[in-house]
Amino acid sequence: MDETVASFSYDLNALRLEYKTTCDALKSWGGGDPSEQEFLLQKKQEVFRCLAEYSFQSAAI
């Protein structure tokens, strides 16, 4: 079975909020399915990469 893939477009404020809420979710992790925690960790890394890329691009201007 194929997995569904979704794409999102965020402005900088929304991206920062996405990172903050993901970090908060990890801090308050109450247990449960370990794959959900792994997903949050991967999402945190990807959102951080986006923020770092934005910082790098805006510094080059």
CYANA upper distance limits for C-alpha pairs under 8 A (distance plus 0.5 A):
 10 TYR  CA     14 ALA  CA      6.05
 10 TYR  CA     15 LEU  CA      6.18
 11 ASP  CA     15 LEU  CA      6.70
 12 LEU  CA     16 ARG  CA      6.72
 12 LEU  CA     51 LEU  CA      8.45
 13 ASN  CA     17 LEU  CA      6.74
 14 ALA  CA     18 GLU  CA      6.56
 15 LEU  CA     19 TYR  CA      6.79
 15 LEU  CA     47 VAL  CA      7.58
 15 LEU  CA     51 LEU  CA      7.84
 16 ARG  CA     20 LYS  CA      6.73
 16 ARG  CA     51 LEU  CA      8.00
 17 LEU  CA     21 THR  CA      6.55
 18 GLU  CA     22 THR  CA      6.59
 18 GLU  CA     47 VAL  CA      7.97
 19 TYR  CA     23 CYS  CA      6.68
 19 TYR  CA     44 LYS  CA      6.67
 19 TYR  CA     47 VAL  CA      6.49
 19 TYR  CA     48 PHE  CA      7.41
 20 LYS  CA     24 ASP  CA      6.61
 21 THR  CA     25 ALA  CA      6.57
 22 THR  CA     26 LEU  CA      6.82
 22 THR  CA     40 LEU  CA      6.94
 22 THR  CA     43 LYS  CA      8.02
 22 THR  CA     44 LYS  CA      6.64
 23 CYS  CA     27 LYS  CA      6.69
 23 CYS  CA     44 LYS  CA      7.37
 24 ASP  CA     28 SER  CA      6.70
 25 ALA  CA     29 TRP  CA      6.38
 25 ALA  CA     40 LEU  CA      8.31
 26 LEU  CA     37 GLN  CA      7.59
 26 LEU  CA     40 LEU  CA      7.35
 26 LEU  CA     41 LEU  CA      8.03
 29 TRP  CA     37 GLN  CA      8.08
 32 GLY  CA     36 GLU  CA      8.30
 33 ASP  CA     37 GLN  CA      7.69
 34 PRO  CA     38 GLU  CA      6.79
 35 SER  CA     39 PHE  CA      6.57
 36 GLU  CA     40 LEU  CA      6.82
 37 GLN  CA     41 LEU  CA      6.78
 38 GLU  CA     42 GLN  CA      6.74
 39 PHE  CA     43 LYS  CA      6.54
 40 LEU  CA     44 LYS  CA      6.51
 41 LEU  CA     45 GLN  CA      6.90
 42 GLN  CA     46 GLU  CA      6.77
 43 LYS  CA     47 VAL  CA      6.56
 44 LYS  CA     48 PHE  CA      6.56
 45 GLN  CA     49 ARG  CA      6.69
 46 GLU  CA     50 CYS  CA      6.89
 47 VAL  CA     51 LEU  CA      6.82
 48 PHE  CA     52 ALA  CA      6.59
 49 ARG  CA     53 GLU  CA      6.53
 50 CYS  CA     54 TYR  CA      6.70
 51 LEU  CA     55 SER  CA      6.74
 52 ALA  CA     56 PHE  CA      6.63
 53 GLU  CA     57 GLN  CA      6.59
 54 TYR  CA     58 SER  CA      6.50
 55 SER  CA     59 ALA  CA      6.55
 56 PHE  CA     60 ALA  CA      6.93
 57 GLN  CA     61 ILE  CA      7.32
